[in-house]
Amino acid sequence: MVAIVSRLTARGHSVHVVSDPCNREEFEAVGATFASWRRPPVRVDRKAESDPVRDWEMKSPPAALARLRDRVLVGPALDYAQDLLEEFTRQPADVVIANDVLLG
């Protein structure tokens, strides 16, 4: 995603990224403006203990998938959607590029 944003800004496009706070520096370094998620769980750093899924704690792949579903993909879907709608009000967009499978 950073490579895509870098290419777009290099071509003169304005790019606004909504992501976890731990990604701010990378995106701003390639010329994007940045906003953090406000409602869903976020990663403030890339340390293992900050991972909201913590899939390594699960004893089976189905349990790990269920945790991913509940904590990232489906559980906070409305939170992601509401945050994006607010961002579009503040910062209208012509194009949206999604890096994650965020069902909201």
DSSP file (Angstrom, degrees, kcal/mol; ACC not computed):
  #  RESIDUE AA STRUCTURE BP1 BP2  ACC     N-H-->O    O-->H-N    N-H-->O    O-->H-N    TCO  KAPPA ALPHA  PHI   PSI    X-CA   Y-CA   Z-CA
    1    1 A M     >        0   0    0      0, 0.0     4,-2.6     0, 0.0     5,-0.2   0.000 360.0 360.0 360.0 -38.9    0.0    0.0    0.0
    2    2 A V  H  >  +     0   0    0      1,-0.2     4,-2.7     2,-0.2     5,-0.2   0.896 360.0  52.4 -61.4 -39.0    2.9    2.4    0.8
    3    3 A A  H  > S+     0   0    0      2,-0.2     4,-2.2     1,-0.2    -1,-0.2   0.902 110.1  47.7 -63.9 -40.8    4.2    1.8   -2.7
    4    4 A I  H  > S+     0   0    0      2,-0.2     4,-2.4     1,-0.2    -2,-0.2   0.939 113.4  47.4 -65.1 -46.6    0.9    2.6   -4.3
    5    5 A V  H  X S+     0   0    0     -4,-2.6     4,-2.7     1,-0.2     5,-0.3   0.906 110.8  52.7 -61.8 -41.5    0.5    5.8   -2.3
    6    6 A S  H  X S+     0   0    0     -4,-2.7     4,-2.1    -5,-0.2    -1,-0.2   0.914 110.4  47.0 -60.7 -44.0    4.1    6.8   -3.1
    7    7 A R  H  X S+     0   0    0     -4,-2.2     4,-1.3     2,-0.2    -1,-0.2   0.899 112.5  50.0 -65.9 -40.0    3.4    6.4   -6.8
    8    8 A L  H  <>S+     0   0    0     -4,-2.4     5,-2.3     2,-0.2     3,-0.3   0.932 112.7  45.2 -65.9 -45.0    0.2    8.3   -6.7
    9    9 A T  H ><5S+     0   0    0     -4,-2.7     3,-1.7     1,-0.2    -1,-0.2   0.876 108.7  57.3 -66.8 -35.2    1.7   11.2   -4.8
   10   10 A A  H 3<5S+     0   0    0     -4,-2.1    -1,-0.2     1,-0.3    -2,-0.2   0.813 104.6  53.2 -63.4 -28.4    4.7   11.3   -7.1
   11   11 A R  T 3<5S-     0   0    0     -4,-1.3    -1,-0.3    -3,-0.3    -2,-0.2   0.380 127.9 -99.6 -87.3   4.1    2.2   11.7  -10.0
   12   12 A G  T < 5S+     0   0    0     -3,-1.7    -3,-0.2     1,-0.3     2,-0.2   0.512  75.3 141.1  95.3   4.6    0.7   14.7   -8.2
   13   13 A H      < -     0   0    0     -5,-2.3     2,-0.5    -6,-0.2    -1,-0.3  -0.534  52.9-124.0 -79.9 146.9   -2.4   13.1   -6.7
   14   14 A S        -     0   0    0     -2,-0.2     2,-0.5    18,-0.1    18,-0.1  -0.808  32.1-168.6 -86.3 126.3   -3.6   14.0   -3.2
   15   15 A V        -     0   0    0     -2,-0.5    18,-2.5    16,-0.4     2,-0.5  -0.973  11.5-171.0-124.0 129.5   -3.8   10.9   -1.1
   16   16 A H  E     -a   33   0A   0     -2,-0.5     2,-0.4    16,-0.2    18,-0.2  -0.983  11.6-159.3-119.9 124.6   -5.4   10.6    2.3
   17   17 A V  E     -a   34   0A   0     16,-2.6    18,-2.5    -2,-0.5     2,-0.5  -0.864  10.2-164.6-109.6 136.1   -4.9    7.4    4.2
   18   18 A V  E     +a   35   0A   0     -2,-0.4     2,-0.3    16,-0.2    18,-0.2  -0.985  41.4 117.2-115.5 121.0   -7.1    6.1    7.0
   19   19 A S  E     -a   36   0A   0     16,-1.9    18,-1.5    -2,-0.5     5,-0.0  -0.872  65.4 -46.8-161.7-172.3   -5.2    3.3    8.9
   20   20 A D    >   -     0   0    0     -2,-0.3     3,-2.2    16,-0.2     4,-0.3  -0.448  53.8-115.1 -71.2 147.8   -3.8    2.3   12.3
   21   21 A P  G >  S+     0   0    0      0, 0.0     3,-1.5     0, 0.0     4,-0.4   0.796 112.0  69.1 -55.7 -29.7   -1.6    4.9   14.1
   22   22 A C  G 3  S+     0   0    0     21,-2.1     4,-0.2     1,-0.3    22,-0.1   0.645  98.3  52.5 -66.1 -11.5    1.4    2.6   13.7
   23   23 A N  G <> S+     0   0    0     -3,-2.2     4,-1.8    20,-0.2    -1,-0.3   0.493  80.5  96.4 -99.1  -5.6    1.3    3.3    9.9
   24   24 A R  H <> S+     0   0    0     -3,-1.5     4,-2.8    -4,-0.3     5,-0.3   0.914  81.3  49.3 -53.1 -54.4    1.3    7.1   10.1
   25   25 A E  H  > S+     0   0    0     -4,-0.4     4,-2.1     1,-0.2    -1,-0.2   0.887 109.5  51.9 -58.3 -42.3    5.0    7.8    9.6
   26   26 A E  H  > S+     0   0    0     -4,-0.2     4,-0.7     1,-0.2    -1,-0.2   0.921 114.4  41.7 -61.4 -44.5    5.3    5.5    6.5
   27   27 A F  H ><>S+     0   0    0     -4,-1.8     5,-2.2     1,-0.2     3,-0.7   0.895 114.7  49.4 -74.0 -39.3    2.4    7.2    4.7
   28   28 A E  H ><5S+     0   0    0     -4,-2.8     3,-1.6    -5,-0.2    -1,-0.2   0.851 103.7  62.4 -66.3 -31.9    3.3   10.7    5.6
   29   29 A A  H 3<5S+     0   0    0     -4,-2.1    -1,-0.2    -5,-0.3    -2,-0.2   0.764 104.6  47.5 -64.6 -24.6    6.9   10.1    4.5
   30   30 A V  T <<5S-     0   0    0     -3,-0.7    -1,-0.3    -4,-0.7    -2,-0.2   0.230 129.9 -92.4-102.7  14.0    5.6    9.4    0.9
   31   31 A G  T < 5S+     0   0    0     -3,-1.6   -16,-0.4     1,-0.3    -3,-0.2   0.527  80.0 131.4  98.8   6.2    3.4   12.5    0.9
   32   32 A A      < -     0   0    0     -5,-2.2    -1,-0.3   -18,-0.1     2,-0.2  -0.571  53.7-126.2 -89.2 154.4    0.0   11.3    2.0
   33   33 A T  E     -a   16   0A   0    -18,-2.5   -16,-2.6    -2,-0.2     2,-0.4  -0.625  34.1-148.0 -87.3 162.6   -2.1   13.0    4.7
   34   34 A F  E     +a   17   0A   0     -2,-0.2     2,-0.4   -18,-0.2   -16,-0.2  -0.982  24.0 179.5-142.0 142.7   -3.2   10.6    7.4
   35   35 A A  E     -a   18   0A   0    -18,-2.5   -16,-1.9    -2,-0.4     2,-0.3  -0.994  24.6-132.7-136.9 143.1   -6.1    9.9    9.8
   36   36 A S  E     -a   19   0A   0     -2,-0.4   -16,-0.2   -18,-0.2     2,-0.0  -0.636  29.9 -99.4 -91.9 150.8   -6.3    7.2   12.3
   37   37 A W        -     0   0    0    -18,-1.5    -1,-0.1    -2,-0.3    43,-0.1  -0.413  36.5-172.0 -57.5 143.9   -9.2    4.9   12.9
   38   38 A R  S    S+     0   0    0     41,-0.2    -1,-0.1    42,-0.1     4,-0.1   0.742  72.1  33.2-111.3 -37.6  -11.2    6.2   15.9
   39   39 A R  S    S+     0   0    0     40,-0.3    41,-0.1     2,-0.1     3,-0.1   0.912 103.8  65.5 -92.2 -46.4  -13.8    3.6   16.7
   40   40 A P  S    S-     0   0    0      0, 0.0     2,-0.1     0, 0.0    32,-0.1  -0.226 100.3 -78.2 -74.5 168.2  -12.4    0.2   15.8
   41   41 A P        -     0   0    0      0, 0.0     2,-0.3     0, 0.0    -2,-0.1  -0.399  56.6-164.3 -61.3 139.9   -9.5   -1.5   17.6
   42   42 A V        -     0   0    0     -3,-0.1     2,-0.6    -4,-0.1     3,-0.1  -0.885  21.8-125.4-128.2 158.8   -6.2    0.0   16.4
   43   43 A R        -     0   0    0     -2,-0.3   -21,-2.1     1,-0.1   -20,-0.2  -0.918  17.2-175.8-102.3 117.8   -2.5   -0.8   16.6
   44   44 A V  S    S+     0   0    0     -2,-0.6     2,-0.3   -23,-0.2    -1,-0.1   0.683  76.8   4.9 -84.6 -18.5   -0.5    2.0   18.0
   45   45 A D  S    S-     0   0    0      2,-0.2   -23,-0.2    -3,-0.1    -1,-0.1  -0.892  77.6-108.1-150.1 179.1    2.7    0.0   17.4
   46   46 A R        +     0   0    0     -2,-0.3     2,-0.1   -24,-0.1     5,-0.1   0.174  69.2 128.9-103.4  18.4    3.8   -3.2   15.7
   47   47 A K    >   -     0   0    0      1,-0.1     3,-1.7     3,-0.0     4,-0.4  -0.431  69.0-118.6 -71.3 148.6    4.6   -5.1   18.8
   48   48 A A  G >  S+     0   0    0      1,-0.3     3,-1.8     2,-0.2     6,-0.1   0.876 112.8  59.1 -55.8 -40.6    3.0   -8.6   19.2
   49   49 A E  G 3  S+     0   0    0      1,-0.3    -1,-0.3     3,-0.0    -3,-0.0   0.662 100.2  58.0 -68.2 -12.7    1.1   -7.5   22.3
   50   50 A S  G <  S+     0   0    0     -3,-1.7    -1,-0.3    -7,-0.0    -2,-0.2   0.498  77.6 111.0 -90.7  -5.2   -0.6   -4.8   20.4
   51   51 A D    <   -     0   0    0     -3,-1.8    -8,-0.0    -4,-0.4    -5,-0.0  -0.579  57.5-155.8 -72.0 119.0   -2.1   -7.2   17.8
   52   52 A P  S    S+     0   0    0      0, 0.0    -1,-0.2     0, 0.0    -3,-0.0   0.733  91.4  47.5 -69.3 -19.6   -5.9   -7.2   18.4
   53   53 A V  S    S-     0   0    0     18,-0.0     4,-0.1    17,-0.0    -2,-0.0   0.904  72.9-175.0 -87.5 -44.9   -6.2  -10.7   16.9
   54   54 A R    >   +     0   0    0     -6,-0.1     3,-2.0     1,-0.1     4,-0.3   0.913  10.4 174.4  48.5  49.9   -3.3  -12.5   18.6
   55   55 A D  G >   +     0   0    0      1,-0.3     3,-1.4     2,-0.2    -1,-0.1   0.727  65.4  72.0 -62.1 -23.9   -4.0  -15.6   16.5
   56   56 A W  G 3  S+     0   0    0      1,-0.3    -1,-0.3     8,-0.1    -2,-0.1   0.690  89.1  63.3 -66.5 -16.7   -1.0  -17.4   17.9
   57   57 A E  G <  S+     0   0    0     -3,-2.0    -1,-0.3    -4,-0.1    -2,-0.2   0.679  84.7  94.9 -78.6 -17.0   -2.9  -17.8   21.1
   58   58 A M    <   -     0   0    0     -3,-1.4     6,-0.0    -4,-0.3    -4,-0.0  -0.470  67.8-145.8 -81.1 147.9   -5.5  -19.9   19.4
   59   59 A K  S    S+     0   0    0     -2,-0.2    -1,-0.1     1,-0.1    -3,-0.0   0.583  79.1  30.8 -89.8 -11.3   -5.3  -23.7   19.5
   60   60 A S  S  > S-     0   0    0      1,-0.1     4,-2.2     0, 0.0     5,-0.2  -0.989  76.9-117.8-145.1 153.5   -6.8  -24.4   16.1
   61   61 A P  H  > S+     0   0    0      0, 0.0     4,-2.6     0, 0.0     5,-0.2   0.899 115.1  53.4 -57.8 -41.7   -7.1  -22.6   12.7
   62   62 A P  H  > S+     0   0    0      0, 0.0     4,-2.3     0, 0.0     5,-0.1   0.897 109.5  48.9 -61.6 -36.5  -10.9  -22.4   12.9
   63   63 A A  H  > S+     0   0    0      2,-0.2     4,-2.1     1,-0.2     5,-0.1   0.905 111.4  49.3 -67.5 -40.1  -10.6  -20.7   16.3
   64   64 A A  H  X S+     0   0    0     -4,-2.2     4,-2.3     2,-0.2    -1,-0.2   0.907 111.6  49.1 -64.0 -41.9   -8.0  -18.3   14.9
   65   65 A L  H  X S+     0   0    0     -4,-2.6     4,-2.8     2,-0.2    -2,-0.2   0.898 109.3  52.4 -64.5 -40.6  -10.2  -17.5   12.0
   66   66 A A  H  X S+     0   0    0     -4,-2.3     4,-2.6     2,-0.2    -1,-0.2   0.903 109.4  49.4 -62.2 -40.5  -13.2  -16.9   14.3
   67   67 A R  H  X S+     0   0    0     -4,-2.1     4,-2.8     2,-0.2     5,-0.3   0.921 111.1  49.3 -65.4 -43.0  -11.1  -14.5   16.4
   68   68 A L  H  X>S+     0   0    0     -4,-2.3     4,-2.2     1,-0.2     5,-2.0   0.927 112.3  49.2 -60.0 -44.7  -10.1  -12.6   13.2
   69   69 A R  I  <>S+     0   0    0     -4,-2.8     5,-3.2     3,-0.2     6,-1.8   0.935 116.9  40.8 -58.4 -48.2  -13.7  -12.5   12.1
   70   70 A D  I  <5S+     0   0    0     -4,-2.6    -2,-0.2     4,-0.2    -1,-0.2   0.840 123.0  36.2 -74.0 -34.6  -14.9  -11.2   15.4
   71   71 A R  I  <5S+     0   0    0     -4,-2.8    -1,-0.2    -5,-0.2    -2,-0.2   0.678 135.9   3.6 -96.6 -18.6  -12.1   -8.7   16.2
   72   72 A V  I  <5S+     0   0    0     -4,-2.2    -3,-0.2    -5,-0.3    -4,-0.1   0.654 124.4  41.8-131.2 -55.4  -11.3   -7.3   12.7
   73   73 A L  I   <S-     0   0    0     -5,-2.0    30,-1.0    29,-0.1    31,-0.3   0.939 129.9  -1.0 -73.1 -49.4  -13.4   -8.4    9.8
   74   74 A V  S > <S+     0   0    0     -5,-3.2     3,-1.9    -6,-0.3     4,-0.4   0.808 117.5  67.1-112.7 -45.4  -17.0   -8.5   11.0
   75   75 A G  T 3  S+     0   0    0     -6,-1.8     3,-0.4     1,-0.3    -4,-0.2   0.902 114.8  28.6 -49.5 -54.3  -17.2   -7.5   14.7
   76   76 A P  T 3> S+     0   0    0      0, 0.0     4,-2.2     0, 0.0    -1,-0.3   0.132  84.9 119.1 -95.3  22.8  -16.1   -3.8   14.2
   77   77 A A  H <> S+     0   0    0     -3,-1.9     4,-2.3     1,-0.3     5,-0.2   0.895  76.4  49.1 -56.2 -43.7  -17.5   -3.5   10.6
   78   78 A L  H  > S+     0   0    0     -3,-0.4     4,-2.7    -4,-0.4    -1,-0.3   0.882 108.2  55.2 -64.4 -36.7  -19.9   -0.7   11.6
   79   79 A D  H  > S+     0   0    0     -3,-0.2     4,-2.2     2,-0.2   -40,-0.3   0.926 109.4  46.0 -61.3 -45.2  -17.0    1.1   13.4
   80   80 A Y  H  X S+     0   0    0     -4,-2.2     4,-2.4     2,-0.2    -2,-0.2   0.926 113.2  50.2 -62.5 -44.4  -14.9    1.1   10.2
   81   81 A A  H  X S+     0   0    0     -4,-2.3     4,-2.5    -5,-0.2    -2,-0.2   0.920 111.0  48.0 -62.1 -44.6  -17.8    2.2    8.1
   82   82 A Q  H  X S+     0   0    0     -4,-2.7     4,-2.1     1,-0.2    -1,-0.2   0.905 111.0  50.9 -65.0 -40.8  -18.7    5.1   10.4
   83   83 A D  H  X S+     0   0    0     -4,-2.2     4,-2.2    -5,-0.2    -1,-0.2   0.924 111.7  47.7 -61.6 -43.4  -15.1    6.3   10.6
   84   84 A L  H  X S+     0   0    0     -4,-2.4     4,-2.7     2,-0.2    -2,-0.2   0.910 109.1  52.8 -66.0 -40.8  -14.8    6.3    6.8
   85   85 A L  H  X S+     0   0    0     -4,-2.5     4,-1.4     1,-0.2    -1,-0.2   0.909 110.2  48.6 -60.9 -40.6  -18.1    8.2    6.3
   86   86 A E  H  X S+     0   0    0     -4,-2.1     4,-1.9     2,-0.2    -1,-0.2   0.903 110.8  50.8 -64.1 -40.4  -16.8   10.8    8.7
   87   87 A E  H  X S+     0   0    0     -4,-2.2     4,-3.9     1,-0.2    -2,-0.2   0.898 107.1  53.5 -64.3 -39.7  -13.5   11.0    6.8
   88   88 A F  H  < S+     0   0    0     -4,-2.7    -1,-0.2     1,-0.2    -2,-0.2   0.827 107.0  52.9 -65.2 -30.2  -15.3   11.4    3.5
   89   89 A T  H  < S+     0   0    0     -4,-1.4    -1,-0.2    -5,-0.2    -2,-0.2   0.913 119.3  34.3 -67.7 -42.7  -17.2   14.3    5.0
   90   90 A R  H  < S+     0   0    0     -4,-1.9    -2,-0.2     1,-0.3    -3,-0.2   0.853 136.4  21.8 -77.7 -36.7  -13.9   16.0    6.0
   91   91 A Q  S  < S-     0   0    0     -4,-3.9    -1,-0.3    -5,-0.2    -2,-0.1  -0.763  81.2-150.5-138.1  84.4  -11.9   14.8    3.0
   92   92 A P        -     0   0    0      0, 0.0     2,-0.4     0, 0.0    -3,-0.1  -0.177  15.7-151.1 -57.3 151.6  -14.0   13.9    0.0
   93   93 A A        -     0   0    0      1,-0.1     3,-0.1    -5,-0.1   -78,-0.0  -0.959  26.1-164.6-130.1 144.4  -12.5   11.2   -2.3
   94   94 A D  S    S+     0   0    0     -2,-0.4     2,-0.3     1,-0.3    -1,-0.1   0.736  87.2  21.6 -89.2 -29.8  -12.7   10.4   -6.0
   95   95 A V        -     0   0    0      2,-0.0     2,-0.4     0, 0.0    -1,-0.3  -0.992  65.2-155.0-140.9 143.5  -11.3    6.9   -5.5
   96   96 A V        -     0   0    0     -2,-0.3     2,-0.5    -3,-0.1    -3,-0.0  -0.985   6.3-168.9-120.5 130.6  -11.0    4.5   -2.6
   97   97 A I        -     0   0    0     -2,-0.4     2,-0.5   -96,-0.0    -2,-0.0  -0.981  10.1-156.2-117.0 122.2   -8.3    1.8   -2.4
   98   98 A A        -     0   0    0     -2,-0.5    -2,-0.0     1,-0.1     3,-0.0  -0.862  16.6-179.8-103.3 128.9   -8.8   -0.7    0.4
   99   99 A N        +     0   0    0     -2,-0.5     2,-0.3     2,-0.0    -1,-0.1   0.722  69.9  49.1 -92.9 -27.4   -5.7   -2.6    1.7
  100  100 A D  S    S-     0   0    0      2,-0.1     2,-1.5   -27,-0.0     0, 0.0  -0.727  88.7-109.9-113.5 160.5   -7.6   -4.7    4.2
  101  101 A V        +     0   0    0     -2,-0.3     2,-0.7     3,-0.0     3,-0.1  -0.700  51.5 162.9 -87.4  85.0  -10.7   -6.8    4.0
  102  102 A L        -     0   0    0     -2,-1.5   -29,-0.1     1,-0.1   -28,-0.1  -0.902  24.9-162.9-109.5 105.2  -12.8   -4.5    6.1
  103  103 A L              0   0    0    -30,-1.0    -1,-0.1    -2,-0.7   -29,-0.1   0.674 360.0 360.0 -68.6 -17.3  -16.4   -5.5    5.5
  104  104 A G              0   0    0    -31,-0.3    -1,-0.3    -3,-0.1   -30,-0.1   0.505 360.0 360.0 -68.0 360.0  -17.9   -2.2    6.9
